[in-house]
Amino acid sequence: MDQDVLIALAAGFGGMLGWGLADFFAKKTIDAIGDVVSLVWAHVFGTMAFVAIALYQLAVRRQEIGIPHDLETWALLALFGVLQAAVYLFVYRGFGKGQLALLNPMFACFSGLTAVISIVGFGETASAPRVVALGFVFIGILLISLDVQALRSRRISFSHIPGLKEVALATVLAAFWTAFWGKFVGGQDWLSYALFMYTFMTLTLLVVSKVQRVSLAVGKRDAWKFLVLIGLCETVAYLAISIGYSETSLISVVALLSGAFSLPTIVLARAFLKERTTLIQAVGSVTVVLGIVLLPL
């Protein structure tokens, strides 16, 4: 198997599992303590995990952590952090206003948009078989995100969809963020860049919580363990995709595979929360797996 493809697959799987697990654990906290509080504390713990990994690299492995020396790089790292925080805030605000059955498939499109930007805009090399395999993954992601039963409900109104603007903006931001982050990290110190970007994202969320006067008190003791787990899983996801973007040029593969984070989420929800998987979600899961199998070929 081509080394670029192998790295991209590993990075994509890391992002998929990291974000999928984070979403699964978020089910335990968001309804209980709120989305902003969950976001802030999860990212605080994620930042702590990043710092611990960096210290391990320095103290144990004796490897230097690259520190940017120019203002432009610092400004871009801060910008990426702020924009990614905005993606989270817009998504959760939109989901809070509207029907998840309509909005979730829309947000799931961001990985496909990223692949298009990378292949068409950045000139990423993609053979016809690889495009077909990526197409299977993308279609599978959309099917997994659909909730047909809710769409058939009379409560769904297509004439006016609350939360549409927020989720549409988050989708576009996420697509361009992912594509440009891939180009920005390419060939750079992936740990350093991911650490500083994630730290800026956490600081942005803290500032937003203060501006909105959101109390960061966590009323339920059981929520702490899930907040820690969300932070750790997010760290895994961002490290994985940053390694992939730094070490391979296949941004589309990493983006689409990591964008299939709903797959591990629904598997875990079915196994541990006894949530039902619809037929169309099962078909979508199989379609994603088929696309993954075809990618190396």
C-alpha distance (Angstrom), angle and dihedral (degrees) to the residues before:
residue distance angle dihedral
M1 . . .
D2 3.81 . .
Q3 3.83 111.1 .
D4 3.83 92.7 -131.8
V5 3.80 90.6 54.4
L6 3.81 92.0 46.4
I7 3.82 92.4 51.9
A8 3.81 91.5 45.3
L9 3.81 91.7 50.1
A10 3.81 92.7 48.5
A11 3.81 91.7 47.1
G12 3.80 92.1 46.6
F13 3.80 91.7 50.1
G14 3.80 89.9 48.8
G15 3.80 91.1 52.9
M16 3.81 92.1 44.7
L17 3.80 94.2 51.1
G18 3.79 94.6 40.2
W19 3.80 96.2 51.4
G20 3.81 92.3 36.0
L21 3.80 92.0 55.7
A22 3.81 90.9 43.0
D23 3.82 90.3 54.0
F24 3.80 90.7 47.7
F25 3.81 92.7 52.7
A26 3.82 90.3 43.0
K27 3.81 87.7 64.7
K28 3.80 85.6 68.4
T29 3.81 96.3 52.7
I30 3.81 113.9 28.6
D31 3.80 96.9 66.3
A32 3.81 90.7 43.1
I33 3.82 103.0 46.1
G34 3.82 105.6 8.5
D35 3.79 135.8 -99.7
V36 3.83 100.2 -89.6
V37 3.81 93.2 48.1
S38 3.82 90.1 47.7
L39 3.80 91.9 48.1
V40 3.80 94.4 48.6
W41 3.79 98.0 47.3
A42 3.81 94.8 40.1
H43 3.80 90.1 53.0
V44 3.81 92.1 45.6
F45 3.80 88.7 56.5
G46 3.79 90.1 43.3
T47 3.80 90.3 54.0
M48 3.80 89.8 49.9
A49 3.80 89.0 52.6
F50 3.80 90.9 51.0
V51 3.82 90.8 50.5
A52 3.82 90.8 48.9
I53 3.82 90.7 52.3
A54 3.81 91.2 48.3
L55 3.83 91.3 49.8
Y56 3.81 89.6 49.1
Q57 3.79 89.9 52.7
L58 3.81 90.7 50.7
A59 3.79 101.6 39.9
V60 3.80 103.8 32.5
R61 3.78 107.3 23.8
R62 3.82 93.3 33.2
Q63 3.80 91.5 -135.6
E64 3.76 120.5 144.9
I65 3.79 121.7 -121.9
G66 3.78 110.7 -134.2
I67 3.80 112.8 -119.8
P68 3.83 114.7 -161.2
H69 3.80 111.4 -121.3
D70 3.78 100.4 -167.6
L71 3.79 127.8 76.4
E72 3.82 93.0 -133.9
T73 3.82 92.9 61.8
W74 3.81 91.9 47.8
A75 3.80 90.4 48.6
L76 3.82 91.2 51.2
L77 3.81 92.6 47.3
A78 3.80 88.9 51.7
L79 3.80 90.9 47.2
F80 3.81 92.2 51.0
G81 3.81 89.6 49.3
V82 3.81 93.3 49.6
L83 3.81 93.2 46.5
Q84 3.80 93.5 48.9
A85 3.80 89.8 50.2
A86 3.81 87.5 51.5
V87 3.82 90.0 53.2
Y88 3.80 91.1 55.5
L89 3.81 93.4 45.6
F90 3.81 94.6 47.7
V91 3.81 92.7 46.5
Y92 3.79 94.5 50.4
R93 3.79 92.7 43.1
G94 3.80 90.9 51.1
F95 3.80 93.3 45.8
G96 3.80 88.9 49.3
K97 3.83 91.6 54.4
G98 3.77 102.1 41.2
Q99 3.78 148.6 28.0
L100 3.79 115.0 -62.5
A101 3.82 89.4 -150.8
L102 3.81 90.1 67.1
L103 3.79 101.2 32.1
N104 3.80 102.2 43.5
P105 3.85 95.3 62.9
M106 3.80 88.7 49.8
F107 3.79 93.2 54.5
A108 3.81 90.0 44.7
C109 3.82 87.0 65.6
F110 3.81 92.3 72.0
S111 3.82 93.6 86.5
G112 3.80 91.5 52.7
L113 3.80 90.7 48.9
T114 3.80 88.7 50.4
A115 3.79 90.7 53.7
V116 3.82 90.9 50.3
I117 3.81 91.9 49.0
S118 3.80 91.4 49.1
I119 3.82 96.0 46.5
V120 3.81 99.2 37.7
G121 3.80 102.0 27.2
F122 3.80 102.0 33.9
G123 3.79 98.2 31.5
E124 3.81 96.7 -120.3
T125 3.79 110.0 179.6
A126 3.80 111.0 -113.8
S127 3.79 125.1 169.3
A128 3.80 120.8 -145.5
P129 3.85 93.4 -106.2
R130 3.81 90.4 51.0
V131 3.80 91.5 50.0
V132 3.81 89.1 51.5
A133 3.82 91.1 49.7
L134 3.81 91.0 48.3
G135 3.80 88.1 49.1
F136 3.81 90.3 56.2
V137 3.82 90.5 50.6
F138 3.81 92.0 48.9
I139 3.83 94.3 47.6
G140 3.79 88.9 48.0
I141 3.82 91.1 52.2
L142 3.81 90.6 53.0
L143 3.81 92.6 48.0
I144 3.80 92.0 49.2
S145 3.81 89.5 51.6
L146 3.80 94.4 52.2
D147 3.78 121.1 99.5
V148 3.80 102.2 -165.4
Q149 3.78 95.0 179.4
A150 3.80 91.7 56.2
L151 3.79 91.4 44.9
R152 3.80 89.1 56.2
S153 3.78 91.4 51.7
R154 3.78 117.4 107.4
R155 3.78 89.0 -130.3
I156 3.81 90.4 73.7
S157 3.79 113.7 93.6
F158 3.77 120.5 -170.7
S159 3.81 94.7 -174.1
H160 3.78 92.7 71.4
I161 3.80 120.3 14.2
P162 3.83 114.4 -168.2
G163 3.79 111.9 -140.1
L164 3.81 93.6 20.5
K165 3.81 95.3 119.7
E166 3.80 93.6 49.3
V167 3.80 95.2 47.5
A168 3.82 93.0 43.0
L169 3.81 89.9 53.0
A170 3.81 90.9 46.3
T171 3.81 90.3 50.4
V172 3.80 93.7 53.0
L173 3.81 92.3 43.3
A174 3.81 91.8 49.1
A175 3.80 92.2 49.8
F176 3.79 95.2 50.5
W177 3.81 92.3 39.1
T178 3.81 91.5 54.6
A179 3.81 94.5 45.3
F180 3.80 95.1 47.2
W181 3.80 93.6 40.7
G182 3.79 87.0 56.0
K183 3.80 91.1 54.1
F184 3.81 92.9 42.1
V185 3.82 95.6 51.5
G186 3.81 94.2 41.9
G187 3.81 109.4 124.3
Q188 3.82 92.9 -5.0
D189 3.81 134.0 112.3
W190 3.80 97.8 -74.1
L191 3.82 95.5 -166.0
S192 3.79 94.1 50.1
Y193 3.80 94.4 46.3
A194 3.82 94.0 44.9
L195 3.82 91.6 47.1
F196 3.80 95.5 51.6
M197 3.81 95.0 40.9
Y198 3.80 91.4 49.7
T199 3.81 90.9 47.9
F200 3.81 91.3 53.0
M201 3.81 88.8 48.8
T202 3.82 90.9 53.0
L203 3.82 92.0 47.7
T204 3.81 89.6 50.9
L205 3.81 91.5 52.7
L206 3.81 90.2 48.8
V207 3.81 91.2 51.4
V208 3.82 91.5 48.2
S209 3.81 91.1 50.7
K210 3.81 90.4 51.6
V211 3.81 93.4 46.7
Q212 3.80 90.5 49.6
R213 3.82 89.6 44.3
V214 3.77 92.1 -126.9
S215 3.79 113.6 169.7
L216 3.80 109.8 -125.9
A217 3.78 92.8 -157.1
V218 3.79 112.6 129.8
G219 3.77 106.4 -144.8
K220 3.79 97.3 -171.4
R221 3.80 118.7 65.4
D222 3.82 92.4 -156.2
A223 3.81 90.0 61.9
W224 3.81 93.6 68.6
K225 3.79 95.6 71.8
F226 3.79 91.1 51.1
L227 3.82 91.9 48.2
V228 3.81 89.2 53.2
L229 3.81 90.7 48.5
I230 3.82 91.7 49.1
G231 3.81 89.9 52.3
L232 3.80 93.2 48.2
C233 3.81 93.0 47.6
E234 3.81 91.9 47.9
T235 3.80 88.8 51.5
V236 3.80 89.6 54.2
A237 3.81 91.0 49.5
Y238 3.81 96.2 49.4
L239 3.79 92.7 43.9
A240 3.80 91.0 49.5
I241 3.79 96.7 50.6
S242 3.81 92.2 41.8
I243 3.81 90.6 53.0
G244 3.79 89.2 48.3
Y245 3.79 94.3 49.4
S246 3.81 91.7 44.9
E247 3.80 96.9 48.3
T248 3.82 102.8 35.0
S249 3.79 137.7 36.8
L250 3.83 93.8 -140.9
I251 3.80 97.0 104.9
S252 3.82 92.1 155.6
V253 3.82 93.0 57.6
V254 3.81 94.3 48.0
A255 3.82 92.3 44.4
L256 3.80 96.6 49.2
L257 3.79 96.1 43.4
S258 3.80 93.3 47.0
G259 3.81 87.7 44.7
A260 3.81 88.7 62.5
F261 3.81 89.9 75.1
S262 3.82 90.1 126.6
L263 3.81 88.9 72.9
P264 3.84 97.7 69.4
T265 3.81 89.3 37.0
I266 3.82 94.4 59.1
V267 3.82 92.1 41.4
L268 3.81 90.8 53.6
A269 3.81 92.6 42.3
R270 3.80 89.9 53.1
A271 3.81 93.0 46.4
F272 3.80 100.2 43.8
L273 3.81 107.5 16.8
K274 3.82 95.2 38.4
E275 3.82 91.1 -127.9
R276 3.79 114.9 163.0
T277 3.78 121.0 -114.5
T278 3.79 113.7 -142.3
L279 3.78 121.8 -134.1
I280 3.79 91.8 -111.2
Q281 3.82 90.9 51.9
A282 3.80 89.3 51.2
V283 3.81 89.6 51.2
G284 3.79 89.4 48.3
S285 3.80 91.5 51.3
V286 3.79 91.4 51.7
T287 3.82 90.0 47.3
V288 3.81 91.5 52.9
V289 3.81 91.3 49.4
L290 3.81 90.4 48.1
G291 3.79 90.5 52.5
I292 3.81 90.8 49.1
V293 3.80 90.6 50.9
L294 3.81 90.8 50.5
L295 3.82 95.5 48.4
P296 3.83 97.8 78.4
L297 3.81 90.4 46.8
